[in-house]
Amino acid sequence: MLEDLDPSQRLQLIKFVCSFAWADLEVRPEERSFIARLVERLELDARERRQVRRWLDRPPAADSVDPMTIPPMHRKSFLEAIEGVVAADGEISVEERETLAVLRDLLA
């Protein structure tokens, strides 16, 4: 399904993933590794990769990750990628769990 995303949707996906990596106020090494692998799968270009590095240094603005902007046909892919980063470190914090529950409700 990721191959069906256009360039702007790929960047939107990684922005959401980075945002969720920050849900517990820190991006752990395992989450960074997950994101690096996702960047490779998405075949992001150099400019997009620089943007991802910025999002890993500082989370994307909250108003730039509105779940209602996720195209309905890609919601499952977004949710799977987000669930992947949340679980990447082997621990799901209360903050991550709550934020993920809200996202699931919004996308249902």
MODELLER restraints for C-alpha pairs under 7 A, 6 or more apart:
rsr = mdl.restraints
at = mdl.atoms
rsr.add(forms.Gaussian(group=physical.xy_distance, feature=features.Distance(at['CA:1:A'], at['CA:77:A']), mean=6.41, stdev=0.5))
rsr.add(forms.Gaussian(group=physical.xy_distance, feature=features.Distance(at['CA:2:A'], at['CA:77:A']), mean=6.72, stdev=0.5))
rsr.add(forms.Gaussian(group=physical.xy_distance, feature=features.Distance(at['CA:10:A'], at['CA:42:A']), mean=6.47, stdev=0.5))
rsr.add(forms.Gaussian(group=physical.xy_distance, feature=features.Distance(at['CA:13:A'], at['CA:78:A']), mean=6.04, stdev=0.5))
rsr.add(forms.Gaussian(group=physical.xy_distance, feature=features.Distance(at['CA:15:A'], at['CA:60:A']), mean=6.78, stdev=0.5))
rsr.add(forms.Gaussian(group=physical.xy_distance, feature=features.Distance(at['CA:16:A'], at['CA:65:A']), mean=6.08, stdev=0.5))
rsr.add(forms.Gaussian(group=physical.xy_distance, feature=features.Distance(at['CA:17:A'], at['CA:81:A']), mean=6.71, stdev=0.5))
rsr.add(forms.Gaussian(group=physical.xy_distance, feature=features.Distance(at['CA:17:A'], at['CA:82:A']), mean=5.11, stdev=0.5))
rsr.add(forms.Gaussian(group=physical.xy_distance, feature=features.Distance(at['CA:17:A'], at['CA:85:A']), mean=6.60, stdev=0.5))
rsr.add(forms.Gaussian(group=physical.xy_distance, feature=features.Distance(at['CA:18:A'], at['CA:55:A']), mean=6.20, stdev=0.5))
rsr.add(forms.Gaussian(group=physical.xy_distance, feature=features.Distance(at['CA:18:A'], at['CA:56:A']), mean=6.39, stdev=0.5))
rsr.add(forms.Gaussian(group=physical.xy_distance, feature=features.Distance(at['CA:18:A'], at['CA:59:A']), mean=6.82, stdev=0.5))
rsr.add(forms.Gaussian(group=physical.xy_distance, feature=features.Distance(at['CA:19:A'], at['CA:59:A']), mean=5.63, stdev=0.5))
rsr.add(forms.Gaussian(group=physical.xy_distance, feature=features.Distance(at['CA:19:A'], at['CA:60:A']), mean=5.90, stdev=0.5))
rsr.add(forms.Gaussian(group=physical.xy_distance, feature=features.Distance(at['CA:20:A'], at['CA:82:A']), mean=6.63, stdev=0.5))
rsr.add(forms.Gaussian(group=physical.xy_distance, feature=features.Distance(at['CA:20:A'], at['CA:86:A']), mean=6.77, stdev=0.5))
rsr.add(forms.Gaussian(group=physical.xy_distance, feature=features.Distance(at['CA:21:A'], at['CA:27:A']), mean=5.53, stdev=0.5))
rsr.add(forms.Gaussian(group=physical.xy_distance, feature=features.Distance(at['CA:21:A'], at['CA:31:A']), mean=6.43, stdev=0.5))
rsr.add(forms.Gaussian(group=physical.xy_distance, feature=features.Distance(at['CA:21:A'], at['CA:85:A']), mean=6.27, stdev=0.5))
rsr.add(forms.Gaussian(group=physical.xy_distance, feature=features.Distance(at['CA:21:A'], at['CA:86:A']), mean=6.35, stdev=0.5))
rsr.add(forms.Gaussian(group=physical.xy_distance, feature=features.Distance(at['CA:22:A'], at['CA:59:A']), mean=6.28, stdev=0.5))
rsr.add(forms.Gaussian(group=physical.xy_distance, feature=features.Distance(at['CA:23:A'], at['CA:95:A']), mean=6.02, stdev=0.5))
rsr.add(forms.Gaussian(group=physical.xy_distance, feature=features.Distance(at['CA:23:A'], at['CA:96:A']), mean=5.36, stdev=0.5))
rsr.add(forms.Gaussian(group=physical.xy_distance, feature=features.Distance(at['CA:24:A'], at['CA:93:A']), mean=6.63, stdev=0.5))
rsr.add(forms.Gaussian(group=physical.xy_distance, feature=features.Distance(at['CA:24:A'], at['CA:95:A']), mean=5.61, stdev=0.5))
rsr.add(forms.Gaussian(group=physical.xy_distance, feature=features.Distance(at['CA:24:A'], at['CA:96:A']), mean=6.15, stdev=0.5))
rsr.add(forms.Gaussian(group=physical.xy_distance, feature=features.Distance(at['CA:28:A'], at['CA:89:A']), mean=6.95, stdev=0.5))
rsr.add(forms.Gaussian(group=physical.xy_distance, feature=features.Distance(at['CA:30:A'], at['CA:88:A']), mean=5.64, stdev=0.5))
rsr.add(forms.Gaussian(group=physical.xy_distance, feature=features.Distance(at['CA:30:A'], at['CA:89:A']), mean=5.08, stdev=0.5))
rsr.add(forms.Gaussian(group=physical.xy_distance, feature=features.Distance(at['CA:31:A'], at['CA:85:A']), mean=5.59, stdev=0.5))
rsr.add(forms.Gaussian(group=physical.xy_distance, feature=features.Distance(at['CA:31:A'], at['CA:88:A']), mean=5.42, stdev=0.5))
rsr.add(forms.Gaussian(group=physical.xy_distance, feature=features.Distance(at['CA:31:A'], at['CA:89:A']), mean=6.18, stdev=0.5))
rsr.add(forms.Gaussian(group=physical.xy_distance, feature=features.Distance(at['CA:34:A'], at['CA:85:A']), mean=6.16, stdev=0.5))
rsr.add(forms.Gaussian(group=physical.xy_distance, feature=features.Distance(at['CA:34:A'], at['CA:88:A']), mean=6.56, stdev=0.5))
rsr.add(forms.Gaussian(group=physical.xy_distance, feature=features.Distance(at['CA:67:A'], at['CA:103:A']), mean=6.98, stdev=0.5))
rsr.add(forms.Gaussian(group=physical.xy_distance, feature=features.Distance(at['CA:75:A'], at['CA:107:A']), mean=6.81, stdev=0.5))
rsr.add(forms.Gaussian(group=physical.xy_distance, feature=features.Distance(at['CA:86:A'], at['CA:92:A']), mean=6.31, stdev=0.5))
rsr.add(forms.Gaussian(group=physical.xy_distance, feature=features.Distance(at['CA:86:A'], at['CA:96:A']), mean=6.64, stdev=0.5))
